[in-house]
Amino acid sequence: MIEDAVAPAKRRRFSRAWAVRFAAAAASGFVLYLSYAPRPLWWLAPLAFTGLALVVKARRFRGGFGYGFLFGFAFYLPLLTWLLDFLGPDFGPWPWIGLSAALACYSGLAGGLITVVSKLPGGPFWSALVFIATETPRTWFPFGGFPWGRVAFSQPEGAFTPLASIGGAPLVGLAVVLTGFGLAKALEDRRSLAFVIVPLTAGMALWPTIGTDAQDGELTVATVQGNAPDIGLALEGRRDELRDNHLAETRRLLADIRAGKAPKPDLLVWPETATYLKQNDLVLDQLIGEFGAPAIIGTLDRTGPDGSQNSAIVWDPRTGPGQRYAKVHLVPFGEYVPSREVARLVTPFVDNMADVKPGDGSNSALSVAGTKVGVFICYETAFDGPGRASVAGGAEVLLVPTNNAWYGPGEMSYQQLAMSRLRAVEHGRAAVVSATSGVSAIVRPDGTIARSTDLFTAASLVERVPLRRQTTLSDQLGALTEYGLVGLAVAGVLAGCVLRSPLWTRRTRRDGAGTD
């Protein structure tokens, strides 16, 4: 009789504890989302990982995976709501939900592996390593990689941002997660406050050392935001309007320059796919000739034999189009359709979309206006490689042409701008973000914004930017930082598995018994 009364009480306690952990995991994931742009709440990110650490504490792998998945799903679902504006009713909500769930599996894997390494000496460090290590395969799969929402992208400003110049996005992310896990551990052991103090102090100590001064003169850059209708993927059928808008805004800027209201630029920039290119473009030839300065024009380039390419083309005021960079990392379901046969089961809309051809990664540093300009287009900002290749090619300033009109008035444009701000610090270069419909911005090498535009407005920015040659330690180390952290995480998981194995446990108990 007593056992019959105790069993329901245990079930009720288990049910309440599970409900609390479930709610805490989801709330922590949502708090992580709140740390991302457009909100300047970078300090919420470590607190989100404090919550995750407390939830998975003393759990087994299966429980850690489940709570980690829930944490990730509650994070990605609101972070990626702009996909609904992008895909529209033709696709429905399923790609948004499916992608969020797929990405949450990586957080689930991290949650499960944290239960393996958390008992190692320095548990918060190993736990943070594991979480950041799971971001690396996310740059490969699904759909050729989707690194959007990496932890570091919540830090375009704040105490951790300067670490980008040392170890790029992986080191910034590690510092954020380590601080959160360290804070959770410090609640039971004050000595673990070192895991909080060290990354915070390291970031703040580096802040005065970030180089921002010109080393090879300055460049006056003008970027044109012609604006576009807010119609998502239907913009594909309105490319003439997009082109006309940018021609009109460029002519307005030219009038201001002639009237002395704006300085004459050394370089004119159009955003990603602001026009199309099939053959000689006499209108652009004439307009750029009137400026008397070279331009970098974002085009859907159809002049090649292998189909369309999303390209940035150097346009000389005398000789016309020349050197070009073609986008390598294409947007799934935007520029190509992965698994087309499967996607057709969801919507027949895919049959109306032709795949854009990826570039080969060459010419990521374009020679123009007496310098070299590093180019990575829109979605490529989320990947580490393009910016690194630009600087290796001699780029003294970075250019990020983007067409965010596809994604509506939501948070996508601000999230992407945050990535570009982090890249500016990572590479010690000014970054010019040139968007069709906003947010366009001039970003200083320390990640701060000199000037920016609003969403869905026609506007132009003209600003002098410093040209810099010095490479950061992050650029010198390259991918070594990321794969070094992954290697350490793998070693930690293996050590954790050994310590948890029955053979090791029995041996430890036997050795301990022999010394009593």
Rosetta blueprint (number, residue, H / E / L):
1 M L
2 I H
3 E H
4 D H
5 A H
6 V H
7 A H
8 P H
9 A H
10 K H
11 R H
12 R H
13 R H
14 F H
15 S H
16 R H
17 A H
18 W H
19 A H
20 V H
21 R H
22 F H
23 A H
24 A H
25 A H
26 A H
27 A H
28 S H
29 G H
30 F H
31 V H
32 L H
33 Y H
34 L H
35 S L
36 Y L
37 A L
38 P L
39 R L
40 P L
41 L L
42 W L
43 W L
44 L H
45 A H
46 P H
47 L H
48 A H
49 F H
50 T H
51 G H
52 L H
53 A H
54 L H
55 V H
56 V H
57 K L
58 A L
59 R L
60 R L
61 F H
62 R H
63 G H
64 G H
65 F H
66 G H
67 Y H
68 G H
69 F H
70 L H
71 F H
72 G H
73 F H
74 A H
75 F H
76 Y H
77 L H
78 P H
79 L H
80 L L
81 T L
82 W H
83 L H
84 L H
85 D H
86 F H
87 L H
88 G H
89 P H
90 D H
91 F L
92 G L
93 P L
94 W H
95 P H
96 W H
97 I H
98 G H
99 L H
100 S H
101 A H
102 A H
103 L H
104 A H
105 C H
106 Y H
107 S H
108 G H
109 L H
110 A H
111 G H
112 G H
113 L H
114 I H
115 T H
116 V H
117 V H
118 S L
119 K L
120 L L
121 P L
122 G L
123 G H
124 P H
125 F H
126 W H
127 S H
128 A H
129 L H
130 V H
131 F H
132 I H
133 A H
134 T L
135 E L
136 T L
137 P H
138 R H
139 T H
140 W L
141 F L
142 P L
143 F L
144 G L
145 G L
146 F L
147 P L
148 W L
149 G L
150 R L
151 V H
152 A H
153 F H
154 S H
155 Q L
156 P L
157 E L
158 G L
159 A L
160 F L
161 T H
162 P H
163 L H
164 A H
165 S H
166 I H
167 G H
168 G H
169 A H
170 P H
171 L H
172 V H
173 G H
174 L H
175 A H
176 V H
177 V H
178 L H
179 T H
180 G H
181 F H
182 G H
183 L H
184 A H
185 K H
186 A H
187 L L
188 E L
189 D L
190 R H
191 R H
192 S H
193 L H
194 A H
195 F H
196 V H
197 I H
198 V H
199 P H
200 L H
201 T H
202 A H
203 G H
204 M H
205 A H
206 L H
207 W H
208 P H
209 T H
210 I L
211 G L
212 T L
213 D L
214 A L
215 Q L
216 D L
217 G L
218 E E
219 L E
220 T E
221 V E
222 A E
223 T E
224 V E
225 Q E
226 G L
227 N L
228 A L
229 P L
230 D L
231 I L
232 G H
233 L H
234 A H
235 L H
236 E H
237 G H
238 R H
239 R H
240 D H
241 E H
242 L H
243 R H
244 D H
245 N H
246 H H
247 L H
248 A H
249 E H
250 T H
251 R H
252 R H
253 L H
254 L H
255 A H
256 D H
257 I H
258 R H
259 A L
260 G L
261 K L
262 A L
263 P L
264 K L
265 P L
266 D L
267 L E
268 L E
269 V E
270 W L
271 P L
272 E L
273 T L
274 A L
275 T E
276 Y E
277 L E
278 K L
279 Q L
280 N L
281 D L
282 L H
283 V H
284 L H
285 D H
286 Q H
287 L H
288 I H
289 G H
290 E H
291 F H
292 G L
293 A L
294 P L
295 A E
296 I E
297 I E
298 G E
299 T E
300 L E
301 D E
302 R L
303 T L
304 G L
305 P L
306 D L
307 G L
308 S L
309 Q E
310 N E
311 S E
312 A E
313 I E
314 V E
315 W E
316 D E
317 P L
318 R L
319 T L
320 G E
321 P E
322 G E
323 Q E
324 R E
325 Y E
326 A E
327 K L
328 V L
329 H L
330 L L
331 V L
332 P E
333 F L
334 G L
335 E L
336 Y E
337 V L
338 P L
339 S L
340 R H
341 E H
342 V H
343 A H
344 R H
345 L H
346 V H
347 T L
348 P H
349 F H
350 V H
351 D H
352 N H
353 M L
354 A L
355 D L
356 V L
357 K L
358 P L
359 G L
360 D L
361 G L
362 S L
363 N L
364 S L
365 A E
366 L E
367 S E
368 V E
369 A L
370 G L
371 T E
372 K E
373 V E
374 G E
375 V E
376 F L
377 I L
378 C H
379 Y H
380 E H
381 T H
382 A H
383 F L
384 D H
385 G H
386 P H
387 G H
388 R H
389 A H
390 S H
391 V H
392 A H
393 G L
394 G L
395 A L
396 E L
397 V E
398 L E
399 L E
400 V E
401 P E
402 T E
403 N L
404 N H
405 A H
406 W H
407 Y H
408 G L
409 P L
410 G L
411 E L
412 M H
413 S H
414 Y H
415 Q H
416 Q H
417 L H
418 A H
419 M H
420 S H
421 R H
422 L H
423 R H
424 A H
425 V H
426 E H
427 H H
428 G L
429 R L
430 A L
431 A E
432 V E
433 V E
434 S E
435 A E
436 T L
437 S L
438 G L
439 V L
440 S L
441 A E
442 I E
443 V E
444 R L
445 P L
446 D L
447 G L
448 T L
449 I E
450 A E
451 R E
452 S E
453 T L
454 D L
455 L L
456 F L
457 T L
458 A L
459 A E
460 S E
461 L E
462 V E
463 E E
464 R E
465 V E
466 P E
467 L L
468 R L
469 R L
470 Q L
471 T L
472 T L
473 L H
474 S H
475 D H
476 Q H
477 L H
478 G L
479 A L
480 L H
481 T H
482 E H
483 Y H
484 G H
485 L H
486 V H
487 G H
488 L H
489 A H
490 V H
491 A H
492 G H
493 V H
494 L H
495 A H
496 G H
497 C H
498 V H
499 L H
500 R H
501 S L
502 P H
503 L H
504 W H
505 T H
506 R H
507 R H
508 T H
509 R H
510 R H
511 D H
512 G H
513 A H
514 G H
515 T H
516 D L
